[in-house]
Amino acid sequence: MFYTRLARKREGEYMPGDIKTGRRSAARLLLVLAALLGAALLVKGAVFPELVRRRLGSAVRAGCATCELSLGEVRVQLVPPALNCGRIRLTAGVYGATSVNLEAGNIHAPLSLSQLLRGRIRTGIVLIDRFSVTVKEGDLPEAVPAGGPARPLDLELEGVTIRGGSFVYVRESPGLRGSLGVSGLSAALGPIGTSERLRGAAVEASAEGLLADSGKFLLEVRGKLFAAEPELDVKLRILGQDLQGFNRFFRPMEGMSLKGTLLEGRSETAIRGSRLNASVYLRYRGLGLHLRKTKERGALSSYFQNLLAGAALGRQNADDGGYDRSGTAKLERQPGEALAAFTLRGMKEAAMQVAKQGGR
């Protein structure tokens, strides 16, 4: 009998006791796997998203004293590592002075989670959908952070792609509000970053969209945005712009109304350190300008007055329906002048040279 049982075991035949033991082992294994799977889902679905939310918030606050970041749903993809965020909002600045509000419907960012845990942001190409930017400028002076300038973000982005974006500039004064916007905005830029590796590197960016609901604009930028001595080349082209679209800004704020069409406008601006060279070419038709008396006129309105008033008195509206002029400017950057303001001032000065030519 003993030899018979042993022979059966050797032939692979198990007795009822062995079967029960195997079932218990399999059950334990399944429980362990279920526990591991549950832990992984918990980490992926709850722990990691909350950790990422806190880390991103800390990084933004450390790099911008007036910034506030709000995130909707945060989803973490482990393989390959990536971050998906819905309903993002970032605000910066001071209400009544200059403030910026950025919102996005969704952001997908291939992300290094290990770098994020170290306080660094390292991503692949970031895809942003339904991106909107609103810049509001008021009459109050800019506030200086109490603790001095904030520590810059340790940030590296392989690139950024924007789809379905918009941009609105709003100027507010007591009882007055003017706005100018870009819709249908798409843009691409990168690599870009504030880390030691990328801070002095050149950045390339391009954008296109619809300006003031009519004119198509194309923008190309290349330069070292974060270098101690900035180098920047800006090319802007506007086609088929109905000038009445600007009246939502100029009529309430400056008492000025425009009509006519900017058939084509081109500007090129080069910045090297504190020096700027700018050139502008304009071709327009049916130009008209109406001014009413106001308490004061800002620099932006003065630009358009000098640009358009002389041209409106010219012969272009009586000739073949098209009129063109070009102008150039060379400037020195003023102490404390922002890079964007310096660029716009260069474009303005070049355009003023166009205006001085009048209709001759």
MOQUISUL-V541795 format. One record per residue. RES is the residue in three letters. SS is DSSP state (@ for helix, = for strand, . for the rest). OMEGA is omega in whole degrees, -180 to 180 (none if undefined). D_CENTER is the distance of its C-alpha to the mean C-alpha in whole Angstrom. Layout:
# MOQUISUL-V541795
RES_SS_OMEGA_D_CENTER + RES_SS_OMEGA_D_CENTER
This chain:
# MOQUISUL-V541795
MET_._-179_85 + PHE_@_-179_83 + TYR_@_178_82 + THR_@_179_81 + ARG_@_-180_78 + LEU_@_179_77 + ALA_@_180_78 + ARG_@_179_75 + LYS_@_180_73 + ARG_@_179_73 + GLU_._178_73 + GLY_._179_69 + GLU_._-177_71 + TYR_._178_69 + MET_._-179_71 + PRO_@_179_70 + GLY_@_178_69 + ASP_@_180_67 + ILE_@_179_65 + LYS_@_179_64 + THR_@_179_63 + GLY_@_179_61 + ARG_@_179_59 + ARG_@_179_59 + SER_@_179_57 + ALA_@_179_55 + ALA_@_179_54 + ARG_@_180_53 + LEU_@_178_51 + LEU_@_178_49 + LEU_@_179_48 + VAL_@_179_47 + LEU_@_178_44 + ALA_@_179_44 + ALA_@_179_43 + LEU_@_178_41 + LEU_@_178_39 + GLY_@_178_38 + ALA_@_179_37 + ALA_@_179_35 + LEU_@_178_33 + LEU_@_179_33 + VAL_@_-178_31 + LYS_@_-173_29 + GLY_@_-175_29 + ALA_@_-174_29 + VAL_@_-178_29 + PHE_@_179_26 + PRO_@_180_24 + GLU_@_177_25 + LEU_@_178_25 + VAL_@_179_21 + ARG_@_-179_20 + ARG_@_-178_22 + ARG_@_178_21 + LEU_@_178_17 + GLY_@_179_18 + SER_@_-179_20 + ALA_@_180_18 + VAL_@_-180_15 + ARG_@_179_18 + ALA_@_-178_19 + GLY_@_-177_17 + CYS_._-174_16 + ALA_._-177_19 + THR_._-176_17 + CYS_._173_15 + GLU_=_-178_16 + LEU_=_177_15 + SER_=_-179_16 + LEU_._174_17 + GLY_._180_19 + GLU_._177_21 + VAL_=_179_20 + ARG_=_-179_22 + VAL_=_176_23 + GLN_=_-174_24 + LEU_._-178_27 + VAL_._-14_28 + PRO_._-176_25 + PRO_._180_23 + ALA_=_-179_20 + LEU_=_174_18 + ASN_=_-180_17 + CYS_=_176_16 + GLY_=_177_16 + ARG_=_-180_15 + ILE_=_176_13 + ARG_=_178_12 + LEU_=_178_11 + THR_=_179_12 + ALA_=_178_13 + GLY_=_-175_16 + VAL_._178_19 + TYR_._-178_20 + GLY_._174_22 + ALA_._174_20 + THR_=_-179_16 + SER_=_-179_14 + VAL_=_177_11 + ASN_=_179_11 + LEU_=_178_8 + GLU_=_178_10 + ALA_=_177_10 + GLY_=_-180_14 + ASN_=_176_14 + ILE_=_173_12 + HIS_=_-176_15 + ALA_=_168_15 + PRO_=_-166_18 + LEU_=_173_19 + SER_._-178_21 + LEU_@_-180_23 + SER_@_178_25 + GLN_@_179_23 + LEU_@_179_21 + LEU_@_178_25 + ARG_._179_25 + GLY_._179_22 + ARG_._178_20 + ILE_=_179_17 + ARG_=_-177_17 + THR_=_168_16 + GLY_=_179_16 + ILE_=_-177_14 + VAL_=_179_11 + LEU_=_-177_11 + ILE_=_178_9 + ASP_=_176_11 + ARG_=_-176_12 + PHE_=_179_8 + SER_=_179_8 + VAL_=_175_7 + THR_=_177_11 + VAL_=_179_12 + LYS_=_178_15 + GLU_=_179_18 + GLY_._-177_21 + ASP_._-178_24 + LEU_._177_25 + PRO_._178_24 + GLU_._178_21 + ALA_._178_23 + VAL_._180_23 + PRO_._-176_23 + ALA_._-178_27 + GLY_._-177_26 + GLY_._-179_25 + PRO_._-178_22 + ALA_._176_20 + ARG_._-177_20 + PRO_._177_17 + LEU_._172_16 + ASP_._-166_18 + LEU_=_172_15 + GLU_=_176_15 + LEU_=_177_13 + GLU_=_178_15 + GLY_=_177_12 + VAL_=_175_9 + THR_=_-178_10 + ILE_=_178_8 + ARG_=_176_11 + GLY_=_-177_12 + GLY_=_176_9 + SER_=_179_10 + PHE_=_180_9 + VAL_=_173_12 + TYR_=_-177_14 + VAL_=_175_17 + ARG_=_-177_20 + GLU_=_175_22 + SER_=_-178_26 + PRO_._179_29 + GLY_._-177_30 + LEU_=_177_27 + ARG_=_177_24 + GLY_=_-178_22 + SER_=_178_19 + LEU_=_-172_17 + GLY_=_174_14 + VAL_=_179_13 + SER_=_-180_14 + GLY_=_-174_14 + LEU_=_170_11 + SER_=_-175_10 + ALA_=_176_9 + ALA_=_177_10 + LEU_=_175_9 + GLY_._-2_12 + PRO_._-179_14 + ILE_=_179_12 + GLY_=_179_13 + THR_._178_15 + SER_._179_18 + GLU_._-178_21 + ARG_._-173_21 + LEU_._-174_18 + ARG_._-179_18 + GLY_._-178_20 + ALA_._178_19 + ALA_._180_17 + VAL_=_176_14 + GLU_=_-179_13 + ALA_=_175_11 + SER_=_-180_11 + ALA_=_174_10 + GLU_=_-179_13 + GLY_=_-178_14 + LEU_=_-178_16 + LEU_=_178_17 + ALA_._175_19 + ASP_._-179_20 + SER_._-172_22 + GLY_=_176_21 + LYS_=_179_19 + PHE_=_178_17 + LEU_=_-176_16 + LEU_=_175_14 + GLU_=_-179_14 + VAL_=_173_13 + ARG_=_179_15 + GLY_=_177_16 + LYS_=_-172_17 + LEU_._-173_14 + PHE_._-180_16 + ALA_._179_19 + ALA_._175_22 + GLU_._-173_23 + PRO_._171_19 + GLU_=_-174_20 + LEU_=_173_17 + ASP_=_-176_18 + VAL_=_175_16 + LYS_=_-179_18 + LEU_=_177_17 + ARG_=_179_19 + ILE_=_-178_20 + LEU_=_172_23 + GLY_=_-177_25 + GLN_=_172_24 + ASP_=_-174_26 + LEU_@_177_26 + GLN_@_178_27 + GLY_@_179_23 + PHE_@_-174_23 + ASN_@_176_25 + ARG_@_175_24 + PHE_@_-171_22 + PHE_@_-178_25 + ARG_@_-180_28 + PRO_@_-173_28 + MET_@_-172_26 + GLU_@_-180_28 + GLY_._-176_31 + MET_=_178_30 + SER_=_-179_30 + LEU_=_169_30 + LYS_=_-177_31 + GLY_=_-176_31 + THR_=_169_29 + LEU_=_-177_27 + LEU_=_178_28 + GLU_=_174_26 + GLY_=_178_24 + ARG_=_175_23 + SER_=_176_22 + GLU_=_-178_21 + THR_=_178_21 + ALA_=_179_22 + ILE_=_175_21 + ARG_=_-177_24 + GLY_._-180_24 + SER_._-178_25 + ARG_=_-178_26 + LEU_=_170_24 + ASN_=_-178_26 + ALA_=_175_24 + SER_=_-177_26 + VAL_=_172_25 + TYR_=_-179_27 + LEU_=_173_28 + ARG_=_-172_30 + TYR_=_-177_31 + ARG_=_174_33 + GLY_=_-173_35 + LEU_=_176_33 + GLY_=_-177_34 + LEU_=_177_33 + HIS_=_-179_35 + LEU_=_170_35 + ARG_._-176_36 + LYS_._176_37 + THR_._-178_35 + LYS_._179_35 + GLU_._180_32 + ARG_._-178_30 + GLY_._-178_27 + ALA_@_-178_25 + LEU_@_179_23 + SER_@_178_26 + SER_@_178_28 + TYR_@_-177_26 + PHE_@_177_27 + GLN_@_-180_30 + ASN_@_-180_31 + LEU_@_-169_29 + LEU_@_-175_31 + ALA_@_179_34 + GLY_@_-179_36 + ALA_@_-178_35 + ALA_@_180_36 + LEU_._-177_40 + GLY_._-176_40 + ARG_._-171_42 + GLN_@_-177_39 + ASN_@_-179_39 + ALA_@_-178_43 + ASP_._-173_42 + ASP_._178_41 + GLY_._177_38 + GLY_._-176_36 + TYR_=_-178_35 + ASP_=_179_33 + ARG_=_175_33 + SER_=_-180_31 + GLY_=_-180_30 + THR_=_178_29 + ALA_=_174_28 + LYS_=_-174_29 + LEU_=_170_27 + GLU_=_-179_27 + ARG_._-180_25 + GLN_._178_26 + PRO_._179_26 + GLY_._-178_23 + GLU_._-180_21 + ALA_._-177_17 + LEU_@_179_16 + ALA_@_179_14 + ALA_@_178_17 + PHE_@_179_19 + THR_@_-180_18 + LEU_@_179_18 + ARG_@_177_22 + GLY_@_176_22 + MET_@_-179_22 + LYS_@_-178_24 + GLU_@_177_27 + ALA_@_179_27 + ALA_@_178_27 + MET_@_175_29 + GLN_@_175_32 + VAL_@_-177_31 + ALA_@_-178_33 + LYS_@_179_35 + GLN_._178_37 + GLY_._-177_37 + GLY_._-178_39 + ARG_._none_42
